[in-house]
Amino acid sequence: MTQPSSARPRVALFVTCLADMYRPSVGFAAIKLLEAAGCTVEVPRAQTCCGQPAYNSGDRATARALAEGLLTAFAGYDYVVVPSGSCAGMLRKHMPELFDQDPDLRSRAEALAAKTWELTGFLVDVMGFAGIESSLNVRATYHDSCAGLRELGVKTQPRALLGKVAGLELVEMSEPEICCGFGGTFCVKYPDISARMTGDKTTDIAATGADLVLAGDLGCLLNMAGKLSREGKPIAVRHVAEVLAGMTGDVAPIGAVAPGGGRG
C-alpha cells in the first residue's frame, strides 16, 4: 500500500466533464468519501477537460493545450483523484507523451501522472479506507470499464468497498470485463458495432437478475442506461460512488429507470 504523504493529504478532485455536465452528484459523492477517508479535498476551478476526446481523435495540439492547463491547475496537491477510470487513465498513462519534445513539461506531466488515482483505487490502495457506512437493500452487478480495468488495474477495489454496503448483494455478470460499446468516439465512428456490443452487455446485465448496475465511468453508465431504457428493462443505473456515499436517496438513478434502485 502506498502511504499518504501526510496525516491528512491534500487532494484535488478532478470532477470530469461528464460529471460536471450530467451528474454533479458523482462529484459530491466523491468528496464525501474522500473526506471520510481522512483527506482535505479541494476542487480547483481552473480544471478543464482531460483532453482524451482530442487525443483519441488525433488532435494532439488541443490535447496538449488542455494538458498544460491541468499541469497548472493541479500543481501543489498531494494527490489528484478522479471518479473515472477513463479520465484518470488519460492523465496517468497518456498525458506525459504529449510533451516528448519539451523535457520540462514532460517532467511536470510525469509528476502529475504519478499522483493521479481513480477514486476507488485511491480509497483502497492509498488510504486503506474501509469505513463505508451506507446501506442499500439491492441486488447489484458491476461493470468493469475498459480504461479503469486495463490501464489502472481497477477491479477488486470497488468490489471490496461495495462489500461493506449493508444489504447490498453483488452478483457478477458472466463477462463483466467486456466493453459496453461506448468507447468515447468509438460509438460515433462505429455506431452499428457499438450498438451490438451494448445490446450484448445489457443482456448480460439482465441475466444476473440485478436491480441495479454500477460502474466507475459515467460514459459507460450513460450508454448502458440509455440501452436499458430503450429495451424496457427496469434496471437502475448508478455511479459506484453514489452508493458508497449513501446518496441514493438524494438523487434519482441515471435515466431514472427504477426509483431508488432497490428492493424497498
C-alpha positions, 0 to 999 in steps of 0.5 A: 500500500502506498502511504499518504504523504501526510496525516491528512493529504491534500487532494484535488478532485478532478470532477470530469466533464461528464460529471460536471455536465450530467451528474454533479452528484458523482462529484459530491459523492466523491468528496464525501468519501474522500473526506471520510477517508481522512483527506482535505479535498479541494476542487480547483476551478481552473480544471478543464477537460482531460483532453482524451476526446482530442487525443483519441481523435488525433488532435494532439495540439488541443490535447496538449493545450488542455494538458498544460492547463491541468499541469497548472491547475493541479500543481501543489496537491498531494494527490489528484483523484478522479471518479473515472477510470477513463479520465484518470487513465488519460492523465496517468498513462497518456498525458506525459507523451504529449510533451516528448519534445519539451523535457520540462513539461514532460517532467511536470506531466510525469509528476502529475501522472504519478499522483493521479488515482481513480477514486476507488483505487485511491480509497483502497490502495492509498488510504486503506479506507474501509469505513463505508457506512451506507446501506442499500437493500439491492441486488447489484452487478458491476461493470468493469470499464475498459480504461479503469480495468486495463490501464489502472488495474481497477477491479477488486477495489470497488468490489471490496468497498461495495462489500461493506454496503449493508444489504447490498448483494453483488452478483457478477455478470458472466463477462463483466470485463467486456466493453459496453460499446461506448468507447468515447468516439468509438460509438460515433465512428462505429455506431452499428458495432457499438450498438451490438456490443451494448445490446450484448452487455445489457443482456448480460446485465439482465441475466444476473437478475440485478436491480441495479448496475454500477460502474466507475465511468459515467460514459459507460453508465450513460450508454448502458442506461440509455440501452436499458431504457430503450429495451424496457428493462427496469434496471437502475443505473448508478455511479459506484460512488453514489452508493458508497456515499449513501446518496441514493436517496438524494438523487434519482438513478441515471435515466431514472429507470427504477426509483431508488434502485432497490428492493424497498 
